[in-house]
Amino acid sequence: MRFKRLWAILLALLLTSPALAESGNLLRNPGFEELDGNGMPLEWSRDAYNNAEGVTLFGVSEEHWEGSVSARIRSLSANDARLIQTVTVEPNTYYRLSGYIRADVTEVKSDMKWGANLSVLGMALNVDAIYDTQGEWVYTELYGQTGPDQTSLVVCARLGGYSGDCSGLAQFDDLSLTRVDILPSGVTAQKWYTEPAPVAQDPGDEETASEPGPFWPWLLVLSAVYLLLGAGGYSLLKRRGTQDATARLMPPLVGVGLALAFVLRCVVALLVDGYQVDVSCFRAWGSTLCSVGPGGFYQSVSFCDYPPAYMLVLGLNHLLTEAVRALFGGTLPGWLPASFFIKLLPMLCDVGIAAIVYRVACRRGENTGAAGFLSLLVAFCPALIVNSAAWCQVDSVLALLLLAVCCLALEQRWTLLMPVYVLAVLAKPQALMVGPLGLVVIIMALLRDRKQWKPMLIGVGAAVAVALVIVLPFMIGPKGLYLLNQDGHFWLTALYADTLSSYPYATLNTANLYYLFGGNWSALENTAHWAVPLLLAALCLGWGALEAVLLRREGRRLFLLEPALMAAFAVGFGLMALLGASWSLVGSVAMVLCFAIVLPLFIRSGRAETLPYMGALLFLLLYVLGIKMHERYLFPAFALLGLACAIRRDWRMLPLLLLLGCTVFVNEGIVLDNSLRLGSSMGHLNNDTLLLNRVLSVLNLVAAALGLYIGARVSLGCEQREGSGRLQAFLSRYETKRPTLEDYRPDSGLHWKRIDTLLVLLVTGAYAVLSLCNLGSTKAPQTMWTSSSMDEEIVLDLGAHYDDFALVYYCGVSYSDFSVAVSDDGVAWSEEYWAQMREGQCYQWKYLVPSYDSGDGTRT
């Protein structure tokens, strides 16, 4: 009896030990043994990003780890496919998700580390991505924690992930979801939940509460209020006798107004948690950065399309969140969502943009009344408020940095300009969109004043130093120096390449030209609507004709240069309409067209103060005519438009700022509202607002036309020029009247000037790019066969007869032809088809075609 009691006590202690206590497996049919009438595992549902027929095949396989079968997911094209099961869980509890995976992933769409994995649906988690197990079963596990009020979660057996589509084969067996009381040593549990934003609710209406309706009517009302206030303030400033009064009151009013603008953003940030996909990503990235450090960050996360600079900010956000959480006893209060701390910096940047606009307007001689009105117009722009305070995005950070770059360029402070621009690029890749315009500014400044190269060189050195300070911590980690990713490419350039090549669609929830013709979420390889290239051709012809008239009227030299360029674009777009070009081709050429319009406008203007407006116009044209545009990519234009108004005192730009502020506000508000009401997967411009979406698209096209009109007025000499400026002094030698015969003088240099050298270099560079790009595939065969003698042969067995058989070959350095014969039975062979090889044809993919003996020992 004593021994029995002792064993009972030991058994009870063992079962109640918190370090070892685990619940049973919460998954139903974890081994996929129970099948329905269609041979699919019971209790598991099929789900995929691309549900088109034939993309992904779900089923079971007789190859297994335990039992008799395993689950199988085979994606024939890149996809995010998963078997999912909803499981009941307990709040504030640790769980372990584990199982066995066998995988053969043949293609990964991006550098994001997903592959075959176990994960939780809707969460941006760090998972063990499995690509090729060499036919073996691999054990994997994932630890997580549920939220304070969480009672369920969705478990995924997955091939691919968010923005990390894969193709290939994945098998899963013996999955398990168990509760654990204490985490193993060295393991960090990831959050399997998102903290909801507080919702104000009337207790008396609980019984009659219903699903909230769409918010877009209120978006229209708020836009109308903003337009009326803007128009009213503009009219008030134009009245006589009001400027002196507003001048005395405006400085304190601006301070109070900016403070109220920040308070308004804080209220919105507390009430609206944000776009859940972005919020989840930002929180997961900040948590991961603090847990593994910068050196192991990009190697640990499964998905991240942001560069290093903003990852450091997210890390600080996470530390601030945890510090505040500790003050409240380990849990944030219900009125304070964790996303609030991510929104702090963008909201401060909004106020900073308005403050800079006010200061520049005052320094440029604008009366304080007008300067304050313009500043408050920017501060209370609804598009800026919804983006930073409601959506939880960081576009205002990029806008502020580009605004600083523009101000520094106007003052030619190159030593500060270049490191600030590099910081902008390391914060968001969209800063590269204005890179060509900045390059033109630098080249023209150098041609005008050779002494500028010294501060520019110092600026380049400072930019390199800033880049090293930010990037080096992400390269030095616990596993040593991190230089190359899993594909053997430098990780930073691969990150930018993956980011710029992601989201391969004509447009993404953006009300622009492509949305009007069915381009929203349409794959780039799809054929573009024939009307799009025709409209672009009409734009080129109209703009070219306008430039020809204006430049001819002023007697500009080479006045037919831009019209001829526009005519070439028009011909190209016309051919695209006839041949049925893809969205990718049409949109890419349209983006080049945007630069071909804006860069000559800036050069012709000859005034540095036109730079902010030209930057805003470039963003606007790319937003309306460019491919792969998100609804948020126009935000730097708001800051640059405000600066342009402050510098030029040109109030014709004000309607453009008001119109775009409202269209982008409504556009982004619809997407955010759909996401919050209907779920993240429905956060798009859906068909329930189809008419409104089209109206927004038309208004954005009108805004682009208005922007071009203003650009012509301020750049092509349609008004009296103000001052000369350095750029105008440079162009004064280029934009002179045509010389007559009496002016001719012999010139041993054949009238060769520095501008000719510049043009030759530009033409040579453009020709080199066109000649050396896209020469062929950059991928060689994965399995090469190398012969050891002239008489060797290799047999390829296709397994069946094919009438449409074709052979493509790829050879290295070779001076000898080889032959190919075909046979249906392996006994009787056809005549030999000779594959031609020459010294200049190595490392090329070539089709095998019939050859003919020329009779002189050569073949054709």
VEXBAKE-396064 format. One record per residue (C-alpha): residue in three letters; z, x, y negated. Coordinates in steps of 0.1 Angstrom, whole numbers, padded with zeros to 4 digits, always signed. Layout:
<kekols>
ALAZXY...
</kekols>
This chain:
<kekols>
MET+0000+0000+0000ARG+0008+0028-0024PHE-0027+0043-0019LYS-0043+0010-0024ARG-0025+0005-0057LEU-0034+0040-0068TRP-0070+0034-0061ALA-0069+0001-0079ILE-0054+0017-0110LEU-0079+0045-0110LEU-0107+0021-0106ALA-0095-0001-0135LEU-0091+0030-0157LEU-0126+0041-0148LEU-0142+0007-0156THR-0123+0004-0189SER-0130+0039-0201PRO-0149+0036-0234ALA-0169+0068-0229LEU-0184+0056-0197ALA-0186+0018-0200GLU-0220+0003-0200SER-0233-0032-0195GLY-0258-0041-0169ASN-0295-0041-0175LEU-0304-0067-0201LEU-0341-0067-0193ARG-0356-0094-0171ASN-0380-0082-0144PRO-0375-0045-0155GLY-0396-0032-0127PHE-0425-0056-0132GLU-0423-0067-0096GLU-0424-0104-0102LEU-0459-0116-0111ASP-0474-0149-0123GLY-0505-0166-0109ASN-0527-0143-0129GLY-0511-0111-0116MET-0492-0104-0148PRO-0455-0094-0150LEU-0432-0124-0155GLU-0410-0124-0186TRP-0433-0099-0204SER-0458-0110-0231ARG-0490-0092-0241ASP-0494-0081-0277ALA-0518-0058-0296TYR-0529-0049-0331ASN-0565-0055-0321ASN-0568-0085-0298ALA-0605-0084-0294GLU-0619-0090-0259GLY-0624-0058-0239VAL-0604-0035-0262THR-0572-0034-0241LEU-0566-0044-0205PHE-0531-0054-0193GLY-0521-0055-0156VAL-0501-0039-0128SER-0508-0009-0107GLU-0498-0001-0071GLU-0488+0034-0083HIS-0451+0031-0091TRP-0418+0050-0096GLU-0397+0024-0077GLY-0405-0008-0060SER-0441-0017-0052VAL-0459-0019-0086SER-0457-0007-0122ALA-0470-0022-0155ARG-0503-0008-0168ILE-0519-0008-0202ARG-0554+0006-0205SER-0570+0008-0240LEU-0607+0014-0240SER-0607+0019-0278ALA-0580+0030-0301ASN-0553+0003-0304ASP-0516-0004-0306ALA-0510-0024-0274ARG-0476-0034-0259LEU-0458-0055-0234ILE-0429-0071-0252GLN-0398-0090-0242THR-0372-0106-0264VAL-0336-0097-0254THR-0303-0112-0265VAL-0279-0085-0279GLU-0245-0083-0296PRO-0241-0074-0332ASN-0229-0039-0343THR-0234-0025-0308TYR-0250+0006-0294TYR-0278+0003-0268ARG-0299+0026-0247LEU-0335+0018-0239SER-0348+0039-0210GLY-0375+0040-0183TYR-0403+0060-0166ILE-0437+0065-0181ARG-0469+0080-0167ALA-0497+0085-0192ASP-0531+0099-0198VAL-0539+0094-0235THR-0575+0103-0242GLU-0577+0097-0279VAL-0552+0096-0308LYS-0565+0080-0339SER-0543+0100-0363ASP-0517+0128-0362MET-0489+0102-0360LYS-0468+0109-0329TRP-0469+0076-0309GLY-0488+0080-0276ALA-0472+0061-0247ASN-0436+0052-0256LEU-0407+0028-0254SER-0397+0012-0288VAL-0384-0018-0306LEU-0410-0041-0323GLY-0410-0040-0361MET-0390-0008-0365ALA-0402+0026-0378LEU-0384+0046-0351ASN-0386+0082-0339VAL-0397+0079-0303ASP-0406+0104-0275ALA-0444+0102-0276ILE-0459+0109-0242TYR-0496+0119-0240ASP-0505+0135-0206THR-0480+0136-0177GLN-0504+0153-0153GLY-0500+0124-0129GLU-0462+0126-0129TRP-0436+0101-0139VAL-0415+0111-0170TYR-0381+0097-0179THR-0376+0088-0216GLU-0347+0071-0234LEU-0340+0058-0269TYR-0306+0050-0285GLY-0301+0024-0312GLN-0276+0002-0330THR-0279-0035-0338GLY-0271-0050-0371PRO-0240-0069-0382ASP-0256-0103-0376GLN-0283-0093-0351THR-0284-0114-0319SER-0318-0104-0305LEU-0345-0077-0305VAL-0380-0072-0291VAL-0384-0044-0266CYS-0418-0028-0262ALA-0435-0008-0235ARG-0462+0005-0257LEU-0494+0025-0259GLY-0498+0034-0296GLY-0478+0025-0327TYR-0479+0015-0363SER-0509+0034-0378GLY-0510+0056-0347ASP-0536+0038-0325CYS-0544+0054-0291SER-0568+0049-0262GLY-0562+0058-0226LEU-0539+0048-0198ALA-0501+0042-0198GLN-0479+0030-0169PHE-0443+0019-0171ASP-0417+0013-0144ASP-0379+0008-0140LEU-0371+0000-0176SER-0336-0006-0187LEU-0317-0018-0218THR-0280-0013-0215ARG-0250-0014-0239VAL-0231+0018-0244ASP-0197+0020-0261ILE-0198+0057-0271LEU-0230+0078-0277PRO-0235+0110-0258SER-0228+0142-0276GLY-0255+0152-0300VAL-0273+0118-0299THR-0279+0098-0331ALA-0285+0061-0328GLN-0313+0047-0348LYS-0311+0014-0367TRP-0327-0014-0348TYR-0325-0038-0377THR-0333-0042-0414GLU-0306-0053-0438PRO-0317-0087-0453ALA-0316-0094-0490PRO-0290-0119-0501VAL-0303-0154-0506ALA-0287-0177-0531GLN-0282-0210-0514ASP-0266-0243-0526PRO-0240-0253-0499GLY-0246-0289-0507ASP-0282-0286-0497GLU-0277-0270-0463GLU-0284-0302-0444THR-0316-0309-0463ALA-0328-0272-0465SER-0365-0267-0456GLU-0389-0238-0454PRO-0397-0224-0488GLY-0431-0231-0502PRO-0455-0205-0515PHE-0446-0186-0547TRP-0481-0182-0561PRO-0478-0211-0586TRP-0448-0194-0602LEU-0468-0161-0603LEU-0494-0179-0624VAL-0467-0193-0647LEU-0452-0159-0652SER-0486-0144-0659ALA-0493-0171-0685VAL-0460-0164-0702TYR-0468-0127-0704LEU-0502-0134-0718LEU-0489-0157-0744LEU-0461-0133-0755GLY-0487-0105-0757ALA-0511-0125-0778GLY-0483-0138-0800GLY-0469-0103-0806TYR-0503-0090-0815SER-0510-0118-0840LEU-0475-0113-0856LEU-0482-0077-0862LYS-0515-0084-0879ARG-0499-0107-0905ARG-0493-0093-0939GLY-0457-0085-0948THR-0444-0084-0912GLN-0450-0047-0905ASP-0424-0035-0929ALA-0398-0059-0915THR-0406-0051-0879ALA-0406-0014-0887ARG-0369-0015-0898LEU-0358-0036-0868MET-0380-0021-0841PRO-0362+0012-0832PRO-0330-0006-0821LEU-0350-0034-0806VAL-0369-0009-0785GLY-0337+0005-0771VAL-0323-0029-0763GLY-0356-0040-0749LEU-0359-0010-0725ALA-0323-0016-0713LEU-0330-0052-0707ALA-0362-0043-0688PHE-0341-0020-0665VAL-0315-0047-0660LEU-0342-0073-0652ARG-0356-0049-0625CYS-0321-0044-0611VAL-0316-0082-0607VAL-0350-0085-0590ALA-0342-0055-0567LEU-0309-0072-0556LEU-0326-0105-0549VAL-0357-0093-0531ASP-0353-0068-0503GLY-0390-0057-0504TYR-0420-0054-0482GLN-0404-0049-0448VAL-0429-0024-0434ASP-0425-0001-0464VAL-0387-0005-0466SER-0383+0002-0429CYS-0404+0033-0432PHE-0387+0047-0463ARG-0352+0041-0448ALA-0362+0057-0414TRP-0377+0087-0431GLY-0347+0093-0453SER-0323+0090-0424THR-0344+0113-0402LEU-0347+0139-0430CYS-0309+0140-0434SER-0303+0142-0396VAL-0329+0168-0386GLY-0335+0186-0419PRO-0368+0192-0437GLY-0379+0218-0411GLY-0379+0194-0383PHE-0389+0163-0401TYR-0427+0160-0396GLN-0422+0172-0360SER-0397+0144-0353VAL-0412+0113-0369SER-0437+0093-0351PHE-0454+0081-0383CYS-0453+0094-0419ASP-0482+0093-0443TYR-0463+0105-0474PRO-0463+0142-0485PRO-0431+0164-0487ALA-0421+0158-0523TYR-0412+0122-0519MET-0395+0129-0486LEU-0369+0149-0505VAL-0363+0119-0528LEU-0359+0096-0498GLY-0334+0120-0483LEU-0314+0119-0515ASN-0317+0081-0515HIS-0302+0081-0479LEU-0273+0103-0490LEU-0266+0080-0520THR-0267+0049-0497GLU-0243+0064-0472ALA-0219+0075-0500VAL-0218+0039-0514ARG-0215+0026-0479ALA-0185+0048-0474LEU-0169+0034-0506PHE-0171-0001-0492GLY-0156+0008-0458GLY-0187+0017-0439THR-0208-0015-0446LEU-0227-0024-0477PRO-0216-0057-0493GLY-0240-0086-0487TRP-0252-0086-0523LEU-0263-0050-0522PRO-0293-0043-0500ALA-0300-0007-0489SER-0335-0009-0504PHE-0319-0011-0539PHE-0313+0027-0538ILE-0349+0034-0528LYS-0360+0013-0558LEU-0338+0032-0584LEU-0362+0061-0591PRO-0393+0039-0595MET-0375+0015-0618LEU-0363+0044-0640CYS-0399+0057-0640ASP-0411+0023-0653VAL-0387+0026-0683GLY-0397+0062-0688ILE-0433+0053-0690ALA-0426+0028-0718ALA-0404+0053-0736ILE-0431+0079-0736VAL-0457+0054-0749TYR-0433+0045-0778ARG-0427+0081-0787VAL-0463+0091-0786ALA-0473+0061-0807CYS-0448+0070-0833ARG-0458+0107-0834ARG-0495+0097-0838GLY-0487+0079-0871GLU-0486+0043-0857ASN-0461+0021-0876THR-0429+0016-0856GLY-0435-0021-0853ALA-0468-0016-0834ALA-0454+0013-0814GLY-0424-0008-0803PHE-0445-0038-0794LEU-0468-0016-0773SER-0438+0000-0756LEU-0422-0034-0747LEU-0455-0047-0735VAL-0456-0019-0710ALA-0419-0022-0701PHE-0422-0059-0693CYS-0456-0057-0676PRO-0451-0080-0645ALA-0473-0058-0623LEU-0449-0029-0628ILE-0418-0050-0622VAL-0430-0065-0589ASN-0442-0032-0576SER-0410-0011-0581ALA-0382-0038-0582ALA-0396-0063-0557TRP-0420-0045-0533CYS-0400-0013-0531GLN-0430+0010-0537VAL-0431+0043-0555ASP-0464+0041-0575SER-0445+0043-0608VAL-0434+0078-0599LEU-0470+0089-0596ALA-0479+0070-0628LEU-0452+0088-0648LEU-0462+0122-0634LEU-0499+0116-0643LEU-0488+0103-0677ALA-0470+0136-0683VAL-0501+0156-0671CYS-0522+0137-0696CYS-0498+0144-0725LEU-0497+0181-0716ALA-0535+0182-0714LEU-0538+0168-0749GLU-0516+0196-0761GLN-0533+0222-0739ARG-0499+0233-0724TRP-0515+0246-0692THR-0483+0264-0680LEU-0466+0231-0676LEU-0496+0209-0668MET-0506+0225-0635PRO-0472+0225-0618VAL-0466+0189-0629TYR-0499+0179-0614VAL-0491+0197-0581LEU-0458+0179-0581ALA-0478+0146-0584VAL-0501+0155-0556LEU-0471+0164-0534ALA-0455+0130-0542LYS-0486+0108-0535PRO-0521+0118-0524GLN-0536+0093-0548ALA-0532+0119-0576LEU-0562+0136-0562MET-0584+0107-0575VAL-0583+0121-0610GLY-0588+0157-0598PRO-0625+0159-0608LEU-0617+0147-0643GLY-0590+0173-0647LEU-0614+0200-0635VAL-0639+0190-0662VAL-0612+0193-0688ILE-0602+0228-0676ILE-0638+0240-0675MET-0646+0228-0710ALA-0615+0243-0724LEU-0624+0277-0708LEU-0659+0276-0722ARG-0647+0268-0756ASP-0619+0293-0758ARG-0618+0322-0733LYS-0582+0330-0742GLN-0572+0298-0724TRP-0575+0316-0691LYS-0542+0334-0696PRO-0519+0303-0699MET-0540+0287-0672LEU-0534+0316-0649ILE-0497+0314-0656GLY-0499+0276-0649VAL-0516+0283-0615GLY-0488+0307-0606ALA-0462+0281-0616ALA-0480+0255-0596VAL-0480+0277-0565ALA-0443+0284-0570VAL-0435+0246-0572ALA-0456+0240-0541LEU-0438+0267-0522VAL-0403+0255-0532ILE-0412+0220-0520VAL-0433+0228-0489LEU-0415+0258-0475PRO-0383+0239-0464PHE-0406+0217-0442MET-0421+0248-0426ILE-0389+0266-0416GLY-0370+0246-0390PRO-0347+0251-0359LYS-0377+0259-0338GLY-0390+0286-0361LEU-0420+0286-0384TYR-0439+0253-0383LEU-0475+0259-0394LEU-0498+0241-0369ASN-0497+0206-0356GLN-0504+0196-0320ASP-0541+0197-0327GLY-0540+0233-0340HIS-0545+0224-0377PHE-0523+0234-0406TRP-0498+0206-0408LEU-0500+0199-0445THR-0538+0197-0448ALA-0538+0176-0416LEU-0512+0153-0432TYR-0534+0147-0462ALA-0566+0144-0441ASP-0549+0117-0419THR-0536+0099-0449LEU-0569+0098-0467SER-0588+0088-0435SER-0562+0061-0425TYR-0568+0024-0430PRO-0606+0025-0423TYR-0614-0008-0439ALA-0637-0018-0468THR-0607-0031-0488LEU-0570-0039-0480ASN-0557-0069-0497THR-0574-0059-0530ALA-0591-0085-0550ASN-0623-0065-0559LEU-0660-0066-0553TYR-0658-0061-0515TYR-0633-0090-0511LEU-0658-0114-0526PHE-0682-0106-0498GLY-0660-0105-0468GLY-0649-0069-0469ASN-0611-0075-0467TRP-0599-0058-0435SER-0635-0053-0424ALA-0640-0021-0405LEU-0659+0006-0424GLU-0686+0009-0396ASN-0695-0028-0401THR-0726-0037-0420ALA-0720-0044-0456HIS-0731-0077-0471TRP-0766-0072-0486ALA-0754-0086-0520VAL-0730-0057-0526PRO-0755-0028-0528LEU-0778-0051-0549LEU-0751-0058-0574LEU-0743-0021-0575ALA-0779-0013-0581ALA-0780-0039-0610LEU-0749-0022-0624CYS-0766+0012-0623LEU-0798-0001-0640GLY-0778-0019-0667TRP-0755+0009-0675GLY-0784+0034-0675ALA-0804+0013-0699LEU-0774+0010-0722GLU-0768+0047-0722ALA-0805+0054-0729VAL-0804+0032-0760LEU-0771+0046-0773LEU-0778+0082-0767ARG-0814+0079-0781ARG-0801+0062-0812GLU-0778+0092-0819GLY-0805+0118-0812ARG-0784+0134-0784ARG-0800+0162-0764LEU-0809+0154-0727PHE-0804+0117-0735LEU-0823+0108-0704LEU-0800+0127-0681GLU-0775+0099-0674PRO-0801+0071-0672ALA-0821+0092-0647LEU-0790+0097-0626MET-0782+0059-0628ALA-0818+0052-0617ALA-0814+0074-0587PHE-0782+0056-0577ALA-0800+0022-0582VAL-0828+0033-0558GLY-0803+0044-0533PHE-0784+0012-0534GLY-0816-0008-0531LEU-0825+0011-0499MET-0790+0004-0485ALA-0796-0033-0491LEU-0829-0032-0473LEU-0817-0011-0443GLY-0783-0028-0439ALA-0760+0001-0446SER-0723+0001-0435TRP-0694-0005-0458SER-0685+0032-0454LEU-0719+0044-0468VAL-0721+0018-0496GLY-0684+0023-0507SER-0685+0061-0505VAL-0716+0062-0528ALA-0700+0037-0551MET-0670+0059-0555VAL-0693+0088-0564LEU-0709+0065-0589CYS-0676+0059-0606PHE-0673+0097-0612ALA-0709+0098-0623ILE-0701+0072-0650VAL-0668+0084-0663LEU-0673+0122-0663PRO-0704+0121-0686LEU-0686+0096-0708PHE-0657+0120-0713ILE-0680+0150-0719ARG-0702+0131-0744SER-0671+0118-0763GLY-0662+0153-0774ARG-0626+0142-0782ALA-0595+0151-0762GLU-0578+0118-0772THR-0603+0099-0750LEU-0588+0116-0719PRO-0561+0089-0712TYR-0586+0061-0715MET-0611+0078-0693GLY-0584+0084-0667ALA-0575+0047-0668LEU-0612+0037-0666LEU-0617+0060-0636PHE-0588+0043-0617LEU-0601+0009-0627LEU-0637+0015-0614LEU-0624+0031-0582TYR-0601+0001-0577VAL-0629-0024-0581LEU-0658-0005-0565GLY-0641+0020-0541ILE-0634+0015-0504LYS-0600+0016-0486MET-0582+0004-0518HIS-0548-0011-0515GLU-0535-0037-0539ARG-0513-0011-0556TYR-0538+0017-0563LEU-0544+0007-0599PHE-0508+0014-0612PRO-0515+0048-0629ALA-0540+0029-0651PHE-0512+0009-0667ALA-0494+0040-0680LEU-0527+0057-0691LEU-0539+0025-0709GLY-0506+0023-0728LEU-0509+0060-0737ALA-0546+0054-0748CYS-0535+0026-0771ALA-0508+0047-0786ILE-0530+0077-0792ARG-0562+0060-0805ARG-0546+0030-0822ASP-0575+0010-0806TRP-0563-0025-0800ARG-0594-0034-0781MET-0577-0018-0751LEU-0548-0043-0753PRO-0567-0073-0737LEU-0576-0050-0708LEU-0539-0040-0703LEU-0529-0077-0704LEU-0556-0089-0680LEU-0550-0062-0654GLY-0513-0066-0656CYS-0516-0102-0647THR-0543-0100-0620VAL-0525-0071-0601PHE-0492-0090-0605VAL-0506-0121-0589ASN-0525-0101-0562GLU-0494-0081-0551GLY-0471-0111-0555ILE-0492-0131-0530VAL-0491-0104-0504LEU-0453-0098-0509ASP-0446-0135-0508ASN-0466-0139-0475SER-0447-0110-0460LEU-0413-0123-0469ARG-0420-0159-0459LEU-0443-0155-0429GLY-0434-0121-0416SER-0448-0086-0421SER-0479-0092-0400MET-0489-0120-0424GLY-0484-0100-0456HIS-0520-0102-0466LEU-0544-0121-0489ASN-0547-0150-0465ASN-0571-0179-0465ASP-0545-0204-0479THR-0551-0188-0513LEU-0588-0181-0508LEU-0599-0197-0541LEU-0572-0179-0561ASN-0581-0146-0544ARG-0617-0150-0554VAL-0608-0158-0590LEU-0587-0127-0591SER-0616-0106-0578VAL-0640-0120-0605LEU-0614-0113-0632ASN-0611-0077-0620LEU-0648-0074-0622VAL-0647-0088-0657ALA-0620-0062-0665ALA-0642-0034-0652ALA-0671-0046-0674LEU-0648-0048-0704GLY-0635-0013-0696LEU-0671+0000-0696TYR-0678-0017-0729ILE-0648-0001-0745GLY-0657+0033-0730ALA-0692+0031-0745ARG-0677+0021-0779VAL-0653+0050-0780SER-0674+0077-0763LEU-0711+0072-0770GLY-0709+0071-0808CYS-0710+0034-0815GLU-0683+0039-0841GLN-0673+0064-0867ARG-0659+0095-0851GLU-0624+0106-0860GLY-0619+0143-0864SER-0635+0170-0845GLY-0611+0184-0819ARG-0616+0213-0796LEU-0638+0194-0772GLN-0660+0181-0801ALA-0663+0217-0815PHE-0675+0229-0781LEU-0700+0200-0778SER-0713+0205-0814ARG-0735+0233-0801TYR-0748+0211-0773GLU-0752+0178-0791THR-0774+0189-0821LYS-0807+0177-0833ARG-0838+0189-0816PRO-0852+0221-0832THR-0887+0220-0847LEU-0915+0247-0844GLU-0904+0262-0877ASP-0869+0268-0862TYR-0883+0289-0833ARG-0872+0325-0831PRO-0878+0351-0804ASP-0849+0354-0780SER-0847+0382-0754GLY-0822+0362-0735LEU-0847+0333-0732HIS-0822+0310-0749TRP-0799+0313-0719LYS-0764+0302-0729ARG-0731+0297-0712ILE-0738+0260-0708ASP-0769+0270-0687THR-0748+0291-0665LEU-0724+0262-0660LEU-0752+0238-0651VAL-0767+0263-0626LEU-0733+0268-0610LEU-0727+0231-0608VAL-0762+0224-0593THR-0757+0253-0568GLY-0723+0241-0558ALA-0735+0205-0553TYR-0765+0218-0533ALA-0742+0240-0512VAL-0719+0210-0504LEU-0749+0188-0495SER-0765+0215-0474LEU-0734+0227-0455CYS-0716+0194-0448ASN-0723+0171-0419LEU-0745+0196-0400GLY-0735+0181-0367SER-0705+0173-0346THR-0674+0195-0351LYS-0663+0189-0315ALA-0675+0211-0286PRO-0674+0200-0249GLN-0639+0200-0235THR-0650+0214-0201MET-0677+0241-0203TRP-0698+0253-0173THR-0709+0290-0176SER-0735+0303-0152SER-0731+0337-0137SER-0767+0344-0128MET-0802+0332-0137ASP-0806+0312-0104GLU-0774+0292-0105GLU-0775+0255-0105ILE-0751+0226-0109VAL-0753+0190-0096LEU-0741+0160-0116ASP-0735+0129-0094LEU-0737+0097-0114GLY-0728+0076-0084ALA-0756+0051-0089HIS-0791+0047-0103TYR-0795+0041-0140ASP-0827+0031-0157ASP-0815+0040-0192PHE-0801+0075-0183ALA-0802+0101-0211LEU-0789+0136-0212VAL-0775+0154-0242TYR-0768+0191-0238TYR-0747+0216-0258CYS-0752+0254-0253GLY-0738+0286-0266VAL-0757+0317-0275SER-0787+0318-0251TYR-0822+0332-0251SER-0834+0314-0219ASP-0845+0279-0213PHE-0830+0259-0184SER-0845+0230-0164VAL-0832+0196-0152ALA-0845+0176-0123VAL-0834+0141-0111SER-0831+0126-0077ASP-0820+0093-0062ASP-0810+0107-0028GLY-0802+0143-0034VAL-0832+0154-0012ALA-0864+0146-0031TRP-0863+0159-0066SER-0886+0151-0096GLU-0905+0177-0115GLU-0884+0199-0138TYR-0877+0189-0174TRP-0873+0220-0194ALA-0845+0222-0220GLN-0855+0245-0248MET-0831+0271-0261ARG-0835+0294-0291GLU-0813+0317-0311GLY-0810+0293-0340GLN-0802+0263-0318CYS-0769+0273-0303TYR-0738+0251-0307GLN-0758+0220-0313TRP-0760+0187-0294LYS-0796+0181-0284TYR-0814+0154-0264LEU-0833+0164-0233VAL-0870+0153-0240PRO-0902+0159-0220SER-0917+0193-0225TYR-0953+0205-0220ASP-0966+0239-0209SER-0988+0254-0237GLY-1006+0277-0212ASP-0995+0309-0229GLY-0961+0311-0213THR-0945+0289-0240ARG-0934+0253-0239THR-0936+0225-0265
</kekols>
